[in-house]
């Protein structure tokens, strides 16, 4: 298993364009909330008049969730850390806490702190790697299912599929659990597990409903949600809040919306919940007349209130989710089961039909095959020699690293990052000029929706 990108870095830290907001003296009590433009975008008052997600458990498979954060107290259940270090409850990184906050933060004090989209939800924190830093996500999915989760949030991804990931997703499907996964942050095809059949892959948009330039794309993308300039909970640079970009954040918003729907319509299956989210999504003007799902937007942009209130038939139990195969995961999964993907023997995205061409059994074919085989063998010998020479001069790699990134250790990692002393919001760098907005963000959705039935 090769070490690959872990998407959380973009959305929860200052890496790749993330910017920490400043600890401004005499900051207003609602400064954090003013900066949470998606909450005004969604119109939380309207959403919460219908559902807050009460009674629904959302598992967050990530780098842990800090239950001591004042915006999350009482909302985090005892979780699971397969590494045995207790990092599910005492994280050394802020990413999982930010995802949990986007989903379920309730603020604190007198209108202070961050608010999540579904504050009635309970968060089940699950750490992403084992004691040997190997991938634990497939087993984490099973653990979440066995411990009552109805929605699983996976705001991470890898270019290589995990061993057993398909079986784990099939297990979730069999137990009626919706798995929501980030598409990726590299402007490339959707990563795993977002590309695996049976999950709901999510892209990211900005305030103008435009796709974020680094949001991954492909036929597996099912929906898009806010993922640019997202403020949320997490210990960034000594403060209590972070700001950043990423499909990690948009995934957490979709997980929260799924929880709202599950609380409002408990009789719906996971597939029918996904159906309600996609059927109520806003189709941007740029996609008018286009065939859906779009490789960047999926079926459109998330609209929680419409998902809760529109008259949408339940539909099939599977909904828009691709059927899981329950088989072992391959490095490159088949597109036959992915939404919008090409089934074997049909036209693919480029309009051509994949075809296997037989070389026959003639002597000419055998001769060419033998020649090619010798050339490949010679190339392999050269590669082995080059790799052996490099290993003599390079430090040994850490064994067993998970495809989602290895944990980082901070000094005194179990020390809660929020001591009982006054804290200024955000971090300690100056915010961009004119940020956060002082006027409520105007909801750009309008009245249109996804009329694809």
C-alpha positions as CSV (number, residue, x, y, z in Angstrom):
1,X,0.0,0.0,0.0
2,X,1.6,3.3,-1.1
3,X,1.5,6.4,1.0
4,X,-0.7,9.0,-0.7
5,X,-2.5,12.3,-0.1
6,X,-4.6,12.8,3.0
7,X,-7.3,15.4,2.2
8,X,-7.7,16.7,5.7
9,X,-4.7,19.0,5.5
10,X,-6.2,21.5,3.2
11,X,-9.4,22.1,5.1
12,X,-8.2,22.3,8.7
13,X,-4.8,24.0,8.6
14,X,-3.0,26.8,6.8
15,X,-1.7,24.4,4.1
16,X,-2.7,25.0,0.4
17,X,-4.3,28.3,0.8
18,X,-5.9,27.9,4.2
19,X,-5.6,31.1,6.3
20,X,-6.0,31.4,10.0
21,X,-8.2,34.2,11.3
22,X,-6.7,36.6,13.8
23,X,-7.2,36.9,17.5
24,X,-8.7,40.3,17.3
25,X,-8.9,42.2,20.6
26,X,-12.5,42.9,21.7
27,X,-13.9,40.6,19.0
28,X,-17.6,40.5,18.8
29,X,-19.3,37.5,20.3
30,X,-20.7,36.4,17.0
31,X,-17.5,37.0,14.9
32,X,-17.1,33.2,14.3
33,X,-20.7,32.9,13.2
34,X,-20.5,35.9,10.9
35,X,-17.6,34.1,9.2
36,X,-19.6,30.9,8.8
37,X,-21.1,31.9,5.4
38,X,-22.6,28.4,4.7
39,X,-24.9,28.7,7.7
40,X,-26.4,31.8,6.2
41,X,-26.3,30.2,2.8
42,X,-28.4,27.3,4.1
43,X,-30.6,29.5,6.4
44,X,-30.3,27.6,9.6
45,X,-33.4,29.0,11.2
46,X,-35.5,27.5,8.4
47,X,-33.7,24.2,8.4
48,X,-33.9,23.8,12.2
49,X,-37.6,24.6,12.1
50,X,-37.9,21.1,10.5
51,X,-35.0,19.1,11.9
52,X,-31.9,19.4,13.9
53,X,-30.8,15.8,13.5
54,X,-31.9,14.6,17.0
55,X,-31.4,11.0,17.6
56,X,-29.0,10.3,14.7
57,X,-25.4,9.2,15.3
58,X,-22.9,10.3,12.7
59,X,-19.5,8.5,12.8
60,X,-16.5,10.7,11.9
61,X,-13.6,8.5,10.7
62,X,-10.7,10.9,10.9
63,X,-7.9,11.9,13.3
64,X,-10.1,12.2,16.3
65,X,-12.5,14.7,17.8
66,X,-11.8,16.9,20.8
67,X,-14.9,16.5,23.0
68,X,-13.5,19.3,25.3
69,X,-14.1,21.9,22.7
70,X,-16.8,24.3,24.1
71,X,-18.8,24.1,20.9
72,X,-19.0,20.2,21.1
73,X,-19.4,19.5,24.8
74,X,-22.1,16.8,25.3
75,X,-22.3,16.0,21.6
76,X,-19.4,13.5,21.3
77,X,-19.9,9.8,22.2
78,X,-17.2,7.4,23.4
79,X,-15.3,6.4,20.2
80,X,-12.7,4.0,19.0
81,X,-9.0,4.2,18.3
82,X,-7.6,1.0,16.8
83,X,-4.1,2.3,17.4
84,X,-4.7,2.1,21.2
85,X,-3.5,5.6,21.8
86,X,-6.8,7.2,22.7
87,X,-6.5,9.6,19.8
88,X,-10.2,9.3,19.0
89,X,-10.9,11.5,22.0
90,X,-7.5,13.3,22.4
91,X,-6.5,14.3,18.8
92,X,-3.2,15.9,18.0
93,X,-4.5,17.4,14.8
94,X,-7.6,19.6,14.3
95,X,-9.1,18.1,11.2
96,X,-11.5,15.6,12.8
97,X,-12.7,18.2,15.3
98,X,-13.5,20.6,12.4
99,X,-15.5,18.0,10.6
100,X,-17.4,17.1,13.8
101,X,-18.1,20.8,14.3
102,X,-19.4,21.4,10.8
103,X,-21.8,18.6,11.5
104,X,-22.9,19.1,15.1
105,X,-21.4,22.2,16.8
106,X,-23.9,24.0,19.1
107,X,-21.8,27.0,20.1
108,X,-21.4,28.1,23.7
109,X,-22.1,31.0,26.0
110,X,-24.2,33.8,24.7
111,X,-24.4,33.3,21.0
112,X,-20.7,32.5,20.8
113,X,-18.7,30.0,18.8
114,X,-19.4,27.9,15.8
115,X,-22.6,26.3,14.7
116,X,-23.0,23.0,12.8
117,X,-25.7,22.2,10.4
118,X,-27.2,19.4,12.6
119,X,-26.6,20.3,16.3
120,X,-29.0,17.6,17.5
121,X,-26.6,14.9,16.1
122,X,-24.3,12.8,18.3
123,X,-20.8,12.3,16.9
124,X,-19.0,8.9,17.1
125,X,-15.3,9.6,16.7
126,X,-13.1,6.9,15.2
127,X,-9.4,7.1,14.5
128,X,-8.2,6.2,11.1
129,X,-5.1,4.1,11.6
130,X,-3.8,1.1,13.6
131,X,-1.0,0.9,16.1
132,X,1.4,0.3,13.2
133,X,0.1,3.3,11.2
134,X,-1.6,1.0,8.7
135,X,-5.0,1.7,7.3
136,X,-7.9,1.0,9.6
137,X,-10.7,2.6,7.6
138,X,-12.4,-0.6,6.5
139,X,-12.5,-2.0,10.0
140,X,-13.5,1.5,11.2
141,X,-16.6,1.4,8.9
142,X,-17.6,-1.9,10.4
143,X,-17.1,-0.6,14.0
144,X,-19.2,2.4,13.2
145,X,-22.0,0.3,11.8
146,X,-21.9,-2.0,14.8
147,X,-22.1,0.9,17.2
148,X,-25.2,2.6,15.9
149,X,-24.0,5.1,13.3
150,X,-26.6,5.9,10.6
151,X,-24.3,8.1,8.6
152,X,-20.5,7.7,8.2
153,X,-18.4,10.7,7.3
154,X,-15.0,10.0,5.6
155,X,-13.3,13.3,4.8
156,X,-10.2,11.8,3.4
157,X,-9.0,9.9,0.4
158,X,-6.2,7.9,-1.4
159,X,-5.2,7.2,-4.9
160,X,-5.0,3.6,-3.9
161,X,-8.0,1.6,-2.7
162,X,-7.7,0.0,0.7
163,X,-7.7,-3.7,1.1
164,X,-11.2,-4.7,2.1
165,X,-12.8,-1.3,1.5
166,X,-15.5,-2.7,-0.8
167,X,-16.5,-5.3,1.7
168,X,-16.7,-2.7,4.4
169,X,-18.9,-0.4,2.3
170,X,-21.1,-3.4,1.4
171,X,-21.4,-4.2,5.1
172,X,-22.6,-0.6,5.7
173,X,-25.1,-0.9,2.9
174,X,-26.4,-4.2,4.2
175,X,-27.1,-2.4,7.6
176,X,-28.7,0.7,6.0
177,X,-25.9,3.1,6.8
178,X,-25.1,5.9,4.4
179,X,-21.3,6.5,3.8
180,X,-20.4,10.0,2.7
181,X,-16.9,10.5,1.3
182,X,-14.8,13.4,0.0
183,X,-14.0,13.4,-3.8
184,X,-10.5,14.8,-3.3
185,X,-8.5,18.0,-3.4
186,X,-6.2,17.7,-6.4
187,X,-8.3,18.6,-9.4
188,X,-8.0,15.0,-10.5
189,X,-10.3,11.9,-10.8
190,X,-12.2,11.0,-7.6
191,X,-10.0,9.2,-5.1
192,X,-10.8,6.1,-2.9
193,X,-13.0,5.5,-1.1
194,X,-15.0,8.2,-2.9
195,X,-14.8,6.2,-6.2
196,X,-15.9,2.9,-4.6
197,X,-19.5,1.7,-5.4
198,X,-22.1,2.4,-2.7
199,X,-20.8,5.7,-1.3
200,X,-21.9,9.3,-1.8
201,X,-19.0,11.2,-3.2
202,X,-19.0,15.0,-2.6
203,X,-17.4,17.9,-4.5
204,X,-16.8,21.5,-3.2
205,X,-18.2,24.8,-4.3
206,X,-17.6,28.4,-3.3
207,X,-19.9,31.3,-2.4
208,X,-20.8,31.9,-6.0
209,X,-21.9,28.3,-6.6
210,X,-18.8,27.7,-8.7
211,X,-16.8,24.5,-8.3
212,X,-13.7,24.9,-6.2
213,X,-10.7,24.7,-8.6
214,X,-9.1,21.8,-6.7
215,X,-12.3,19.7,-6.3
216,X,-11.8,16.2,-7.8
217,X,-14.2,15.1,-10.5
218,X,-15.7,12.1,-12.2
219,X,-18.8,10.1,-12.7
220,X,-18.8,9.1,-9.1
221,X,-19.4,12.7,-7.8
222,X,-23.0,12.7,-6.6
223,X,-23.5,16.2,-5.0
224,X,-21.6,19.3,-4.2
225,X,-21.6,21.5,-1.1
226,X,-19.7,24.6,0.4
227,X,-16.0,23.9,0.7
228,X,-14.2,27.3,0.4
229,X,-13.3,29.7,3.2
230,X,-14.9,27.4,5.8
231,X,-14.6,28.4,9.4
232,X,-14.9,25.6,12.0
233,X,-13.8,24.2,15.3
234,X,-10.3,23.0,15.9
235,X,-7.0,24.0,17.6
236,X,-5.2,25.9,14.9
237,X,-2.1,27.9,15.9
238,X,-3.1,28.0,19.5
239,X,-6.7,29.2,18.9
240,X,-10.0,27.4,18.9
241,X,-11.0,27.8,15.3
242,X,-9.7,27.2,11.8
243,X,-10.4,28.3,8.3
244,X,-9.6,26.5,5.0
245,X,-10.8,25.0,1.8
246,X,-11.5,21.4,0.8
247,X,-13.9,18.7,-0.1
248,X,-13.4,17.5,3.5
249,X,-15.6,20.4,4.6
250,X,-18.2,19.9,1.9
251,X,-18.5,16.2,2.8
252,X,-19.2,17.1,6.4
253,X,-22.0,19.4,5.3
254,X,-23.6,16.6,3.3
255,X,-23.2,14.2,6.2
256,X,-25.0,16.7,8.4
257,X,-27.8,17.1,5.9
258,X,-28.2,13.3,5.6
259,X,-28.6,13.2,9.4
260,X,-31.3,15.9,9.2
261,X,-33.2,13.8,6.7
262,X,-32.7,10.6,8.6
263,X,-34.2,12.3,11.7
264,X,-37.1,13.7,9.7
265,X,-37.8,10.6,7.7
266,X,-36.6,7.6,9.8
267,X,-38.4,5.2,7.5
268,X,-36.2,6.0,4.5
269,X,-33.3,3.8,3.6
270,X,-29.8,5.1,3.1
271,X,-30.3,5.1,-0.7
272,X,-33.6,7.0,-0.3
273,X,-31.9,9.6,1.9
274,X,-29.3,10.0,-0.9
275,X,-32.2,10.3,-3.4
276,X,-33.8,13.1,-1.4
277,X,-30.6,15.0,-1.1
278,X,-29.9,14.7,-4.9
279,X,-33.4,15.3,-6.1
280,X,-33.6,18.6,-4.0
281,X,-30.2,19.8,-5.0
282,X,-29.8,23.1,-6.9
283,X,-28.8,22.7,-10.6
284,X,-26.5,25.7,-11.3
285,X,-27.4,27.8,-14.3
286,X,-24.3,26.6,-16.1
287,X,-25.7,23.1,-16.1
288,X,-29.1,23.9,-17.6
289,X,-29.9,21.4,-20.2
290,X,-26.9,19.2,-19.3
291,X,-27.1,15.5,-18.6
292,X,-26.8,14.7,-14.9
293,X,-24.9,13.7,-12.9
294,X,-22.3,16.3,-13.9
295,X,-18.7,15.1,-13.2
296,X,-18.0,18.1,-11.0
297,X,-21.4,19.0,-9.4
298,X,-23.0,15.6,-9.5
299,X,-26.8,16.2,-9.3
300,X,-26.3,19.7,-8.0
301,X,-25.6,21.7,-4.9
302,X,-26.8,20.7,-1.5
303,X,-30.0,22.4,-0.2
304,X,-30.9,21.0,3.3
305,X,-34.2,22.8,3.7
306,X,-35.5,21.7,0.4
307,X,-34.3,18.1,1.1
308,X,-36.5,18.2,4.3
309,X,-39.6,19.8,2.8
310,X,-40.0,19.1,-0.9
311,X,-42.5,16.5,-2.1
312,X,-40.1,13.8,-3.3
313,X,-41.2,10.2,-3.8
314,X,-39.1,7.8,-1.7
315,X,-38.0,5.9,-4.8
316,X,-36.1,2.6,-4.8
317,X,-34.3,1.4,-1.7
318,X,-31.0,1.7,-3.6
319,X,-31.7,5.3,-4.7
320,X,-28.8,6.8,-6.7
321,X,-26.2,4.8,-4.8
322,X,-24.3,2.3,-6.9
323,X,-24.7,-1.3,-5.9
324,X,-21.9,-2.6,-3.8
325,X,-20.1,-5.7,-5.1
326,X,-18.9,-6.9,-1.7
327,X,-15.8,-8.2,-3.4
328,X,-12.2,-7.4,-2.6
329,X,-11.0,-4.0,-3.5
330,X,-8.7,-3.6,-6.5
331,X,-6.3,-0.8,-7.2
332,X,-8.6,0.7,-9.8
333,X,-12.2,-0.3,-9.2
334,X,-14.6,-1.0,-12.1
335,X,-16.7,1.8,-13.3
336,X,-19.6,-0.6,-13.9
337,X,-21.1,0.1,-10.5
338,X,-20.4,3.8,-10.2
339,X,-23.1,6.4,-10.8
340,X,-22.8,7.6,-14.4
341,X,-19.9,5.2,-15.1
342,X,-19.7,3.0,-18.1
343,X,-20.7,-0.7,-17.7
344,X,-18.6,-3.3,-19.5
345,X,-19.2,-3.3,-23.2
346,X,-20.8,0.2,-23.2
347,X,-19.6,3.6,-24.2
348,X,-17.3,5.2,-21.7
349,X,-16.9,8.9,-20.8
350,X,-15.1,9.6,-24.1
351,X,-17.8,7.9,-26.1
352,X,-15.7,4.9,-27.1
353,X,-16.4,1.3,-26.2
354,X,-13.7,-0.5,-24.3
355,X,-12.8,-3.6,-26.2
356,X,-10.5,-6.6,-25.4
357,X,-8.5,-7.5,-28.6
358,X,-7.3,-11.1,-29.0
359,X,-3.8,-11.6,-30.5
360,X,-4.8,-15.0,-31.8
361,X,-2.5,-18.0,-31.7
362,X,-0.4,-17.6,-34.8
363,X,3.4,-18.1,-34.7
364,X,3.8,-14.4,-35.5
365,X,1.8,-13.5,-32.5
366,X,3.8,-15.9,-30.3
367,X,7.1,-14.5,-31.6
368,X,6.1,-10.9,-30.9
369,X,4.8,-11.9,-27.5
370,X,8.1,-13.5,-26.6
371,X,10.1,-10.5,-27.8
372,X,7.9,-8.2,-25.7
373,X,8.3,-10.4,-22.7
374,X,12.1,-10.3,-23.0
375,X,12.0,-6.6,-23.3
376,X,9.8,-6.3,-20.2
377,X,12.1,-8.6,-18.2
378,X,15.1,-6.5,-19.2
379,X,13.3,-3.4,-18.0
380,X,12.4,-5.0,-14.7
381,X,16.1,-5.9,-14.1
382,X,17.1,-2.3,-14.7
383,X,14.4,-1.0,-12.4
384,X,15.5,-3.4,-9.6
385,X,19.2,-2.3,-10.0
386,X,18.2,1.4,-9.8
387,X,16.0,0.9,-6.8
388,X,18.7,-1.1,-5.0
389,X,21.2,1.7,-5.5
390,X,18.8,4.3,-4.3
391,X,18.0,2.4,-1.1
392,X,21.7,2.4,-0.2
393,X,21.7,6.2,-0.1
394,X,18.1,6.9,1.1
395,X,16.8,6.5,4.6
396,X,14.4,3.6,5.1
397,X,10.7,4.3,4.7
398,X,8.3,3.8,7.6
399,X,6.6,0.4,7.3
400,X,2.9,0.0,7.1
401,X,1.9,3.6,6.5
402,X,-1.8,4.0,5.8
403,X,-2.9,5.7,2.5
404,X,-4.6,8.4,4.5
405,X,-1.4,9.8,6.2
406,X,0.4,9.0,9.4
407,X,-0.5,10.6,12.7
408,X,1.6,13.5,14.0
409,X,2.6,13.7,17.6
410,X,2.5,16.9,19.5
411,X,4.1,17.5,22.9
412,X,1.9,16.3,25.7
413,X,-0.7,15.1,23.2
414,X,-3.4,14.5,25.8
415,X,-3.4,18.0,27.1
416,X,-6.8,19.6,26.0
417,X,-6.0,22.5,23.7
418,X,-8.7,24.7,25.3
419,X,-7.6,25.5,28.9
420,X,-10.0,27.5,31.1
421,X,-8.7,30.9,30.3
422,X,-9.9,33.7,27.9
423,X,-9.4,32.8,24.3
424,X,-9.6,35.1,21.3
425,X,-11.4,33.6,18.4
426,X,-9.4,32.0,15.5
427,X,-5.7,32.0,15.5
428,X,-3.0,34.6,15.7
429,X,-2.5,35.8,12.2
430,X,-4.2,38.8,10.7
431,X,-7.3,38.0,8.7
432,X,-7.7,39.0,5.1
433,X,-8.9,42.6,4.7
434,X,-12.6,42.9,5.2
435,X,-13.0,39.4,6.6
436,X,-15.3,38.2,8.2
437,X,-18.3,39.7,6.5
438,X,-20.4,42.1,8.6
439,X,-23.6,41.7,6.6
440,X,-25.5,38.4,6.3
441,X,-24.5,36.5,3.3
442,X,-27.3,36.5,0.7
443,X,-28.5,33.1,-0.1
444,X,-27.8,32.6,-3.8
445,X,-30.0,29.5,-4.3
446,X,-33.1,31.2,-5.4
447,X,-36.2,29.0,-6.0
448,X,-34.8,26.6,-8.6
449,X,-34.0,23.0,-7.8
450,X,-33.0,19.7,-9.2
451,X,-36.0,18.6,-11.2
452,X,-34.3,15.5,-12.5
453,X,-36.7,12.7,-11.4
